[in-house]
Structure formats: structure tokens, C-alpha cells
Amino acid sequence: MKKILLVAACVTLGFLSSKAQFTFGAGVNVALPVGDASDFTSFGLGAELQGEYKFAEKVSGIGTTGYTHFFGKDRPVVGKFNYGAIPVLAGARVYPTEFLYVGAQAGYSFYTGDASEGGFTYKPQVGYDGQSFQLGLSYNAITRNSATNGWLAISGIIKLGGK
């Protein structure tokens, strides 16, 4: 099921990238776990695919998927806890200036590795939108059964297609 959703997201983003108001990009992220997540993981590295559709000059819709792997800390008794997160997110961005954006996304993330299942995900963000790249800072959180796994992330996206 996870692979089907990921393939569907990639195909959709690829199809939409041919539209003039749509941009498609790919990049990397570095994650710093916060809260309870910092007790069992030290950092995360990942890759992202993103599509953005401009509804108006200063408003756009955004869709993101990817994979972030979290490296576990060596813990007495339980050992290392390594896991990954695969988000499927959609949201909006507002551009108060030509290059600055503020936005939020929500959706669902699937866990891989030593974690199982997944949960509701939200991602407020702020960033810089250059002509051929984006640089963003976000807080990412996966919630399930009143527990939250959160991290701060810095993402760099290279725009691959569209305008």
C-alpha cells in the first residue's frame, strides 16, 4: 500500500509539472528531533518530492512526499531505534514578498523500520523561494494516540520543471 501511494504521488506530480503554473522539485532535508523524539533519535536525513500550483500571484497549493530516515541513539537495554517516515502531505503557501513564503501542510505519514503504522502529520513552514531552488525551515509532527513525534527540518529543493 505504501509503495502504491508513493508511486501515485510521483505520477501525479510528474503529470502536473507540465502545466505552466505548476512547478515540480526534488531535494534533501536534515532533521533535528525535538521533544520525546530526541530521547531516542539523534538526527534524520531525507529526500523530498514537491509540487506547487500557483492559484494566484501570492497564493499556491503544495503537495509533498518523500522519505526521512532517523538514526537512533544507543540506549541501554533497548539498543538503537532506527526508523523512517514517508509523508503524503497537501497544503497552501502565501507569498508576502516575491521570495518569502509562509505555509502549512497536513496529511498522513507512514513509519518504516523499527516503528510501525503511522499517523496524522502536520508541517508549518517558512522559506525562501529563489528562481531555481527553495530553502525552507519547518516543524514536522506525526501524531497518533495522543503521542507526538516531532522534528525541525531544513529542506533544500531544486526546481526541475514548470514555471
C-alpha positions in Angstrom: 0.0 0.0 0.0 2.8 2.4 0.9 4.5 1.8 -2.5 1.3 2.4 -4.4 0.7 5.7 -2.7 4.3 6.8 -3.3 4.1 5.9 -7.0 0.7 7.6 -7.4 2.1 10.8 -5.8 5.1 10.7 -8.1 3.0 10.1 -11.2 0.6 12.9 -10.3 3.4 15.4 -9.6 5.1 14.4 -12.9 1.9 14.9 -14.9 1.1 18.2 -13.3 4.6 19.6 -13.8 3.9 20.0 -17.5 1.4 22.8 -16.6 2.7 26.4 -16.8 1.6 27.4 -13.3 2.9 24.2 -11.7 6.5 23.6 -10.5 8.0 20.3 -9.6 11.1 19.9 -7.5 13.2 17.4 -5.6 15.7 17.9 -2.8 17.1 16.9 0.6 16.3 17.6 4.2 18.1 17.5 7.5 16.0 16.8 10.6 16.6 17.5 14.3 14.3 15.6 16.6 12.6 17.7 19.4 10.7 16.7 22.4 10.3 13.0 23.2 11.7 12.1 19.8 15.1 13.5 20.8 15.3 10.9 23.6 15.7 8.0 21.1 17.0 9.5 17.9 19.8 11.9 17.2 19.1 13.3 13.7 17.5 12.5 10.4 18.4 12.7 6.7 15.9 12.5 3.9 14.7 13.3 0.3 11.6 15.1 -0.8 9.5 15.5 -3.9 7.3 18.5 -4.1 4.7 20.0 -6.5 3.4 23.5 -6.2 0.5 25.1 -8.2 0.1 28.9 -8.3 -3.6 29.8 -7.8 -2.8 33.5 -7.7 0.4 35.6 -7.7 0.8 35.3 -3.9 -1.1 32.0 -3.1 -0.3 28.4 -4.1 -1.2 24.9 -3.3 1.6 22.5 -2.4 2.0 18.7 -2.3 4.9 16.9 -0.7 6.1 13.3 -0.3 9.5 11.7 0.4 11.4 9.8 3.0 13.3 10.8 6.1 15.4 8.3 8.0 16.1 8.8 11.7 19.3 7.5 13.3 18.8 6.0 16.7 20.8 6.8 19.9 22.4 3.8 21.6 20.1 3.2 24.6 20.7 0.8 27.5 18.5 -2.3 27.4 16.6 -1.5 24.2 19.6 -0.6 21.9 19.2 1.7 18.8 15.8 2.6 17.4 16.1 3.4 13.7 13.0 4.3 11.7 11.8 6.2 8.7 8.8 8.4 7.9 7.1 8.7 4.5 4.7 11.7 4.4 1.9 12.3 2.0 1.0 16.0 2.5 -1.0 18.8 0.9 -1.4 22.4 1.9 -1.1 26.0 0.9 1.5 28.8 0.8 1.3 32.5 0.9 4.0 34.8 -0.5 4.1 38.1 1.5 7.0 39.1 -0.7 8.3 37.9 -4.1 10.8 35.5 -2.4 9.5 34.7 1.1 6.8 32.1 1.7 4.8 31.0 4.8 2.7 27.9 4.6 1.3 24.8 6.2 0.6 21.2 5.1 -1.3 18.3 6.6 -1.7 14.6 5.7 -0.6 11.2 6.8 2.9 9.7 7.4 3.8 6.0 7.3 6.6 4.7 9.5 9.2 2.2 8.4 12.0 0.3 10.1 11.7 -0.1 13.9 8.5 2.0 14.1 5.1 0.7 12.7 1.9 2.2 11.2 1.9 6.0 11.1 -0.3 8.9 12.0 -1.7 12.3 11.2 1.0 14.7 10.1 1.3 18.5 10.0 4.0 20.8 8.8 4.0 24.6 9.2 6.9 26.1 7.3 8.6 29.3 6.2 11.2 29.7 3.5 12.9 31.4 0.6 11.8 30.8 -3.0 14.6 31.5 -5.5 14.3 31.3 -9.2 15.6 27.7 -9.4 15.5 26.5 -5.8 13.8 26.8 -2.5 15.2 26.7 1.0 12.7 26.1 3.9 12.5 25.7 7.6 9.7 23.6 9.0 8.4 21.9 12.1 7.1 18.4 11.3 4.9 16.3 13.6 3.4 12.9 13.4 0.6 12.3 16.0 -1.0 9.0 16.9 -2.9 8.1 20.1 -2.1 11.4 21.8 1.7 10.9 21.3 3.6 13.3 19.0 6.9 12.6 17.2 8.3 16.0 16.2 11.3 17.5 14.5 12.7 20.7 13.0 13.8 20.3 9.4 15.8 22.4 6.9 14.9 21.5 3.3 16.6 22.4 0.0 14.6 21.9 -3.1 15.8 22.2 -6.7 13.1 23.1 -9.1 13.0 20.6 -12.0 10.1 21.7 -14.2 7.2 24.1 -14.7 7.3 27.8 -14.2 
